[in-house]
């Protein structure tokens, strides 16, 4: 008897949770866009993910015009400029992001990658060091699940490995 009653209670709770989650999903899906970067930011992220960098850049710029203090749109613009090979503009954009959000380990890592690509190895080393000291997980690279989602067959070099390579080449840290 007790198990039948317990089963009914569990069943009603389960059905209630499912119904509640469906109502909540419908409610959240029908309302206006409430993202702090606006609809342009949401479009930019989707376009960037699809590799449509020119269109993503336009939407990041729109989001920045509409929401000038939204650092995530500025960070997206910097990454997009880097993907487009517009390195000087990307460097300026990353500098702007880091002025606004100096605690962003990811932005230091991305600027380090850009500086590395530009051949500015001592500055890249400094940014890699800072990023890894702020967030040691950044030095570990992409996990298998992220590589699967991004369809990356080979494991890319981690920031820690790249930092070791640059140091072995004698690039050394910046002397100030």
N, C-alpha and C positions, 0 to 999 in steps of 0.2 A: 503494500500500500504506500509506504513512504517513498519508495523509488518511483512509483507512478506519479505521485504528486511532485517530487523533485524534477522529474523529467518534464512535466507540464510547465513548471516555473521556468526552467532553463529554456524550453522552447519559446515561451512567450517573451522572455528577455531577448532571445536571439532575434525573433521576428521584429520586436520593437526596435532593436538596434539597427537592423537592416532598413526598416521603414524610416527611422530617424536619419540615417546617413543618406538615403535617397532624397528625402525632403531637403536636407542641408545642401546636397549637391545641386539640386534644382535651384534652390534659393541663391546660392553663390554664382551659379552659371547664368542667371538671368539678369543680374544687377549690372549697373554701369561699371566701367573699368575703374578700379580703385588702386592700381599699381602706382607707386610714388613717381615713377618715371613716365607715366602716361602710356597710351596705346602705341606711340612711336617707339618707346623703349622695348615693349613686348615684341613688336614687329622686327626691330633691329636684332634682338637676340635670336629669333627664329631664322632670319635671313643669314646671320653670321653662322649659325649652326649648319645651314644648308650650303655654306661656301659662297654665298652671294654677297661678297664684301662691299662692292660699290653701293648696292641698295641698302645694306646694313649701315654703312657709313652715313648715308643720307638720313636714315631714321634715327641714328644716334645723335646727329647734329640737330634734328628737329626736337628730340627729347631734351637736349641740353638747352636749346633756346626756350623751350616751354618750362623747364625745371632746372635753372642754372646751378643749383646747389646739389643736384643729384649726382653723386660721385660715381655711381655704377655706370651711368651713361658715359661719363668721361673716360672711365676705365675701358669700357667697350669700344669707344672711339679710338683710344690708344692702341688696343689690340688689333682693331680692324686696319688702322693705318700701317701697323707692322706687317699684317698679312698682305697688304697691297704693295709692300716694298717701299713705302714712303717713309723711310727711316728717320730722317730729320724731323718731320712733322710728328711722327710717332714718339720720338724722344721728347719733344716739347710737350706732347700730350701726357706722357707718363710723368714728366716733371710737374705738370699742373696737378695731376692726380695726387702725387706724393706730397705736394705742398698742402693740399686739402686734407689728405688722409695719410699722415706719416706712419701710421701703425699698420699699413696694409702690406703684409709679407708677400702676398701674391703679386702686388704691383712692383715690389722690389725684384722679385724673381723674373717677372716679365720684362722689366727694364733691363735686368742683367742679361737676359737672352738677346734682347735687341742690341745692347752694347757689345756683346760677344760677337754677334753677327756683323756688326759694324767694324770689328777689329779693335775695339777699345777695351782690350783685355784687362788692364788693371782696374778700370771702373766696373767692368763686368764681375770681376772677382769680388770687389767690395760689395756689390749688390747681391751676388749669390750668398756671400757670407752673412750679410744682414738678413736676407730672407730666411735662410736656414736657421740662424740663431733665433729669429722671431717665431718660426714654425718649423720644427725639425722634420715634420712629415713631408714638407715640400722637397726635401733632399732625397726622399725615397722614390720619387717618380710616380708614374701612373700605375694603379693597381690593375689586376687582370680584368676586372669587370668594366672599368672605364675604357681600357683598350678594346674590349669586346664591343662595347656600345659605339666607340669611335671607329670601329673596324680597322684597328691597327694590328697588323700581323706580327710585327717584330716589336720587342720591348725597346723603347728609345732610351738613350743615355739619361741617367738621372742628373739632377743638379749637382749632387755630391760628386758623382763620377766626373762631370764636366769641370767642376772646380779643381779636382785632383789633376786632371789632364792639363788645365791651364797652368797650374802651379808647377807641374813637371816640365812644362815647356819654358819655364822661367819668366812667365808674365809677372809673377809676384804681386804683392799688395801695393796699393797706392801709397806713396810717401807724400805726406802733406806738411 
